[in-house]
């Protein structure tokens, strides 16, 4: 948690900036620690510890604006830094739309930083020995996860835990704290089949709380992912139903969210410009921002300038309901501020809750299950996309054979108007709650 001494340092720095000529000031103080144990083939390969403290200072001076950061946090260094920063801002062009947010819209509830239950006291009990034990216990090398047909060539894993604390204050009285712990594990496994061909798979998991965190399951899932690639080859080109696994489905949702950014709208670099309040996508698409889910990473009470987050529909029944508008971009567009980004967006299950990936495959009958995206591009101004994919061809809802080396192309408006269903299997460890998704009439080429 942020100490009273650290809060006092921020408040003293705000007072100093005002004394030296700033009209308004916002300061964010961040503190982060991370411990990492890396393993290679069942043995400890590296150990790292990172500690960081920094201060970001936003200055409004004589109708001008500038943002600066420093990790020299003693009072003498801060005094010289702030004086130099103010002198620099005075050289910028005036920008009358730059201002602190309306105090009526800012967060008032983030007093301790743990209102959302994101900080696990168990983190304080993590010792070097316990981290080492956790990392090694998650390894399965040189095993075969119960399948003797395949030889494990290598296993590279990383266990880490971290604590992040942030305090934001401004000269209009804003005072907000955020604290969060995280326990993470990632592993990549390479196997060899009887013909000598090598395949790799990876998996990761993360949790704000140690209880229930299961890094040992990751290696088994990575192994299965590698096996699933054996014998992959392109399917014939054409239009297919497409099911996109929850592990990678954010690739088709993130472009929608980025195109709702106020900056992109203001710059005319979004295919959703002018679409607020219009039905652009299929009836089944509803995306909610759920920023106050307790205990889950991504939950936030305030955004990067202190605006209070809230539960809100982003897209509802295919209708674009909201843009992400900071105080500045809202002023540019002549609109009211919302928040600068989605905190915890969730694609809602449709047409019914409780469905999983297999349900969507049965619903589609025949098609391609996408489990990996390999590069590609997206044009934010037009919504056109082209992505390389790998996955599994399925028939009558059942897997037939793996596929790779294929390309999907199209436009996000038409893709989401061919939206069929959303499962109810979003991974809670991800900041975006995106479940398995199904679409019809998607163009595939081999």
C-alpha positions in Angstrom: 0.0 0.0 0.0 1.1 3.6 -0.5 2.5 5.1 2.7 1.6 8.4 4.2 5.2 9.5 3.6 4.8 8.8 -0.2 1.4 10.7 -0.2 3.0 13.6 1.5 5.8 13.7 -1.1 3.2 13.9 -3.9 1.3 16.7 -2.1 4.5 18.6 -1.4 5.4 18.3 -5.1 2.0 19.6 -6.2 2.5 22.6 -3.8 6.0 23.2 -5.2 4.8 23.2 -8.8 2.0 25.7 -8.0 4.6 27.9 -6.2 6.8 27.8 -9.2 4.1 29.0 -11.6 2.0 26.1 -12.6 -1.8 26.8 -12.8 -2.8 23.2 -12.3 -0.9 19.9 -11.5 -1.6 16.2 -11.6 0.9 13.7 -10.2 0.9 9.9 -10.2 3.3 8.1 -8.0 3.9 4.4 -8.9 5.8 1.7 -7.0 6.3 -1.8 -8.4 8.3 -4.9 -7.3 8.6 -8.1 -9.3 10.4 -11.4 -8.5 10.9 -13.9 -11.3 12.2 -17.5 -11.4 13.0 -18.8 -14.8 13.4 -22.5 -15.5 14.9 -24.5 -18.4 14.3 -28.2 -18.7 13.3 -28.7 -15.1 16.1 -26.6 -13.5 16.4 -23.0 -12.4 17.9 -21.0 -15.2 17.6 -17.3 -14.0 16.5 -15.3 -11.0 15.6 -11.6 -11.2 14.2 -9.0 -8.9 13.0 -5.6 -10.1 12.0 -2.6 -8.0 10.9 0.7 -9.4 9.5 3.9 -8.0 8.6 6.8 -10.3 6.6 10.0 -10.5 4.6 11.2 -13.5 3.9 14.9 -13.4 1.4 16.6 -15.6 1.7 20.4 -15.7 -0.7 23.1 -17.0 1.2 26.4 -17.3 0.0 29.6 -18.9 -2.5 27.8 -21.0 0.1 25.2 -22.0 0.5 21.6 -21.2 3.3 19.1 -20.7 3.8 15.6 -19.1 7.1 14.5 -17.5 8.4 11.6 -15.4 11.3 11.0 -13.1 12.6 8.3 -10.7 14.8 10.8 -8.7 12.4 11.3 -5.8 14.4 13.2 -3.2 13.2 16.7 -2.6 16.2 18.5 -4.0 16.1 16.6 -7.2 12.3 17.0 -7.5 12.6 20.7 -7.0 15.0 21.2 -9.8 13.1 18.8 -12.0 9.8 20.6 -11.6 11.4 24.0 -12.2 13.0 22.7 -15.4 9.7 21.1 -16.5 7.7 24.3 -16.0 10.3 26.3 -18.0 10.0 23.7 -20.8 6.2 23.8 -20.8 6.3 27.6 -21.3 8.0 27.0 -24.6 5.1 25.0 -25.9 2.2 26.4 -28.0 -1.0 27.2 -26.0 -3.7 24.6 -26.0 -6.9 26.0 -24.3 -8.6 22.5 -24.2 -6.0 21.0 -21.9 -7.3 21.1 -18.3 -7.9 18.9 -15.3 -11.1 16.9 -15.3 -14.3 18.2 -13.8 -14.2 17.3 -10.1 -17.8 16.2 -10.3 -16.6 13.3 -12.6 -13.5 12.2 -10.7 -13.2 9.2 -8.4 -14.0 9.8 -4.7 -13.9 6.2 -3.4 -10.3 4.9 -3.9 -9.1 5.7 -0.4 -7.0 2.7 0.5 -6.3 1.2 -2.9 -7.8 -2.2 -2.0 -11.5 -1.4 -2.3 -11.7 -4.0 -5.2 -9.9 -6.7 -3.3 -6.9 -6.9 -5.7 -4.2 -7.0 -3.1 -3.4 -10.4 -1.5 -1.6 -10.4 1.8 -0.1 -13.8 0.9 2.3 -11.9 -1.4 4.2 -10.7 1.6 4.9 -14.3 2.7 6.5 -15.2 -0.6 10.2 -16.1 0.1 13.0 -17.0 -2.4 12.7 -20.6 -1.4 8.9 -20.7 -1.9 9.2 -19.0 -5.3 11.9 -21.6 -6.4 9.7 -24.4 -5.2 6.6 -23.1 -7.1 8.6 -22.7 -10.3 10.1 -26.2 -10.2 6.9 -27.9 -9.1 5.2 -26.5 -12.3 7.7 -28.2 -14.5 7.0 -31.6 -16.2 10.4 -32.1 -18.1 11.4 -34.7 -19.1 7.9 -36.2 -19.0 5.4 -36.7 -21.8 2.2 -35.7 -20.0 1.1 -39.3 -20.2 1.7 -39.7 -24.0 4.8 -41.8 -24.7 4.6 -41.3 -28.5 6.2 -37.8 -28.2 9.6 -36.8 -26.9 9.8 -33.6 -25.0 12.8 -31.6 -26.4 12.6 -28.6 -24.1 10.5 -26.8 -21.5 11.1 -23.1 -20.7 9.0 -21.6 -17.8 8.8 -18.4 -15.9 7.1 -17.9 -12.5 6.7 -14.4 -11.2 4.9 -12.5 -8.5 4.6 -8.7 -8.2 3.0 -5.9 -6.2 1.9 -2.6 -7.8 0.8 0.5 -5.9 -0.2 3.8 -7.4 -1.3 7.1 -5.9 -2.8 9.9 -8.0 -3.5 13.4 -6.8 -4.1 16.8 -8.4 -4.3 20.5 -7.5 -8.2 20.3 -7.5 -8.3 17.9 -4.6 -8.2 14.5 -6.4 -6.7 11.8 -4.2 -6.9 8.1 -5.3 -5.0 4.9 -4.5 -4.8 1.6 -6.4 -3.0 -1.5 -5.1 -2.7 -4.9 -6.8 -0.8 -8.1 -6.5 -0.2 -10.6 -9.3 1.0 -14.3 -9.5 1.9 -15.4 -13.0 3.2 -18.4 -14.8 4.1 -19.0 -18.4 5.6 -22.0 -20.1 6.6 -23.0 -23.6 7.2 -26.7 -24.5 8.8 -28.2 -27.7 8.1 -31.8 -28.6 9.3 -34.2 -31.3 7.0 -36.7 -33.0 8.1 -40.2 -34.2 9.0 -38.7 -37.6 11.4 -36.2 -36.1 9.2 -33.2 -36.6 9.2 -30.6 -33.8 6.2 -28.6 -32.5 5.9 -26.0 -29.8 3.0 -24.9 -27.6 2.7 -22.4 -24.8 0.3 -21.5 -22.0 0.0 -19.0 -19.2 -2.1 -18.2 -16.2 -2.3 -15.3 -13.8 -4.2 -14.4 -10.6 -4.3 -11.5 -8.2 -4.5 -14.1 -5.4 -2.3 -17.0 -4.6 -5.1 -19.3 -3.4 -6.4 -21.2 -6.4 -3.5 -20.2 -8.6 -2.4 -23.4 -10.4 0.8 -23.0 -12.5 1.2 -26.8 -12.7 -1.7 -27.0 -15.1 0.1 -24.8 -17.7 2.7 -27.3 -18.9 0.0 -29.9 -19.6 -2.0 -27.5 -21.6 1.1 -26.3 -23.5 2.0 -30.0 -24.3 -1.5 -30.6 -25.6 -1.3 -27.5 -27.7 1.9 -28.7 -29.3 0.4 -32.1 -30.0 -2.6 -30.5 -31.6 -0.4 -29.1 -34.4 0.9 -32.4 -35.6 0.1 -33.0 -39.3 -1.3 -29.5 -39.9 -1.8 -28.4 -43.4 -4.1 -25.8 -45.1 -7.7 -26.6 -45.9 -9.2 -25.7 -49.3 -9.9 -22.0 -49.6 -13.5 -20.8 -49.4 -16.2 -19.5 -47.0 -16.4 -21.3 -43.7 -18.0 -20.9 -40.3 -15.3 -19.9 -37.9 -15.1 -20.5 -34.2 -12.4 -18.5 -32.4 -11.0 -19.9 -29.1 -11.2 -17.7 -26.1 -7.4 -17.8 -25.7 -7.1 -15.7 -28.9 -10.5 -14.2 -29.5 -9.4 -10.7 -28.2 -7.7 -10.4 -31.6 -11.2 -9.8 -33.1 -12.5 -7.6 -30.2 -9.5 -5.3 -29.5 -9.8 -3.5 -32.9 -13.4 -2.7 -32.0 -12.4 -1.1 -28.7 -9.4 0.8 -30.2 -11.7 2.2 -32.9 -13.9 3.6 -30.1 -11.0 5.7 -28.8 -11.7 9.4 -28.6 -8.2 10.1 -30.1 -8.9 7.8 -33.1 -12.3 9.4 -33.6 -10.9 12.9 -33.3 -8.1 12.1 -35.8 -10.6 10.6 -38.3 -8.7 7.3 -38.1 -11.5 5.0 -37.0 -14.1 3.1 -39.0 -16.5 4.0 -36.2 -16.3 7.7 -36.6 -19.8 9.2 -36.5 -21.4 5.8 -35.6 -22.2 6.7 -31.9 -25.8 5.6 -31.3 -26.0 3.6 -34.6 -26.5 -0.1 -35.1 -23.3 -1.1 -36.8 -22.9 -4.8 -35.8 -25.1 -7.9 -35.4 -27.9 -8.0 -32.9 -26.1 -10.6 -30.7 -23.1 -8.4 -30.0 -23.1 -6.8 -26.6 -19.9 -5.7 -24.9 -20.1 -4.4 -21.3 -17.4 -2.5 -19.4 -17.3 -4.1 -15.9 -14.5 -2.3 -14.1 -15.6 -3.1 -10.6 -15.3 -6.9 -10.5 -13.7 -7.7 -7.2 -10.5 -9.7 -7.1 -9.8 -9.7 -10.9 -6.9 -7.9 -12.6 -8.1 -5.1 -14.9 -10.7 -3.8 -12.4 -10.2 -0.1 -11.7 -12.0 2.7 -9.8 -10.4 5.4 -11.9 -8.7 6.0 -15.2 -5.4 7.7 -16.1 -6.6 11.2 -15.2 -8.8 10.3 -12.2 -12.2 10.0 -13.9 -14.4 7.5 -12.0 -15.0 4.3 -13.9 -18.5 2.8 -14.1 -20.3 -0.2 -15.4 -21.6 0.7 -18.9 -22.6 -0.8 -22.2 -20.0 -0.2 -24.9 -21.8 -2.0 -27.7 -25.4 -3.2 -27.0 -27.4 -5.3 -29.4 -24.9 -4.2 -32.1 -25.4 -0.4 -31.3 -22.3 1.6 -30.5 -23.2 3.1 -27.2 -20.0 4.9 -26.1 -16.7 6.4 -27.1 -13.7 6.5 -24.8 -13.3 10.2 -24.1 -10.7 11.8 -21.9 -11.3 15.4 -20.8 -9.1 16.5 -23.7 -10.6 14.4 -26.5 -14.1 15.2 -25.3 -13.3 18.9 -25.6 -11.9 18.4 -29.1 -15.1 16.6 -30.1 -17.5 18.8 -28.2 -18.8 15.9 -26.1 -18.8 14.9 -22.5 -15.9 12.9 -21.0 -16.4 9.2 -20.2 -13.2 7.3 -19.4 -10.0 7.1 -21.5 -10.3 3.3 -22.1 -12.3 0.2 -21.3 -11.1 -1.2 -18.0 -12.7 -4.7 -18.0 -14.6 -5.2 -21.2 -16.7 -8.4 -21.4 -18.4 -9.8 -24.5 -21.7 -11.1 -23.1 -22.7 -14.7 -23.7 -25.3 -15.0 -26.6 -27.8 -16.4 -27.3 -27.7 -18.1 -23.9 -25.3 -18.4 -20.9 -23.4 -21.5 -20.1 -22.1 -22.4 -23.6 -18.5 -23.5 -24.2 -16.3 -24.0 -27.3 -17.7 -27.5 -28.1 -21.3 -26.1 -28.0 -20.3 -23.4 -30.6 -18.7 -26.1 -32.8 -21.9 -28.2 -32.7 -23.9 -25.1 -33.4 -21.9 -24.3 -36.5 -21.7 -27.9 -37.7 -18.8 -27.6 -40.1 -16.0 -25.0 -40.1 -12.6 -24.1 -38.8 -11.7 -23.6 -35.1 -9.0 -20.9 -34.8 -6.6 -21.4 -32.0 -3.8 -19.2 -33.1 -3.3 -15.9 -35.1 0.0 -15.6 -37.0 0.6 -11.9 -37.8 -1.6 -9.9 -40.1 -2.8 -6.4 -40.2 -5.9 -4.2 -39.5 -6.7 -0.9 -41.1 -8.4 1.2 -38.4 -9.8 3.8 -40.8 -11.7 1.2 -43.0 -12.1 -1.8 -40.7 -10.4 -4.1 -43.2 -8.3 -7.0 -41.9 -6.1 -9.8 -42.9 -4.8 -12.4 -40.4 -2.8 -15.6 -40.6 -4.4 -18.4 -38.6 -3.9 -22.0 -37.4 -6.4 -24.3 -35.8 -8.6 -27.3 -36.5 -11.0 -28.3 -39.2 -14.2 -29.6 -37.8 -17.2 -31.5 -39.2 -20.6 -32.1 -37.5 -19.1 -30.3 -34.5 -16.2 -32.7 -34.1 -12.5 -32.1 -34.8 -11.2 -33.6 -38.1 -7.6 -32.5 -38.5 -5.3 -29.6 -37.7 -4.9 -26.7 -40.2 -2.3 -24.0 -40.6 -0.9 -21.7 -43.2 -4.3 -20.1 -43.8 -5.4 -16.5 -44.1 -8.7 -14.9 -43.1 -9.7 -11.6 -44.8 -12.6 -9.2 -44.5 -14.0 -6.2 -42.8 -14.9 -5.9 -39.2 -18.4 -4.5 -39.9 -19.3 -7.5 -42.1 -17.5 -10.0 -39.8 -19.6 -8.9 -36.8 -22.8 -8.8 -38.8 -22.1 -12.5 -39.4 -21.7 -13.0 -35.7 -23.4 -16.3 -34.6 -22.8 -16.8 -30.9 -20.6 -16.1 -27.9 -19.8 -18.8 -25.4 -19.5 -18.3 -21.6 -15.9 -19.4 -21.2 -13.8 -16.2 -21.0 -10.6 -16.6 -19.1 -10.8 -14.6 -15.9 -7.0 -14.1 -15.9 -7.2 -11.9 -19.0 -7.9 -8.1 -18.7 -10.5 -8.5 -21.5 -13.2 -11.0 -20.8 -13.5 -12.4 -24.3 -15.1 -15.9 -24.7 -15.0 -18.2 -27.6 -16.8 -16.6 -30.6 -18.5 -18.0 -33.7 -19.0 -16.4 -37.1 -20.5 -17.5 -40.4 -19.4 -16.9 -44.0 -15.7 -16.0 -43.2 -13.3 -15.9 -46.2 -10.4 -18.4 -45.7 -7.5 -18.9 -48.2 -4.8 -21.5 -48.1 
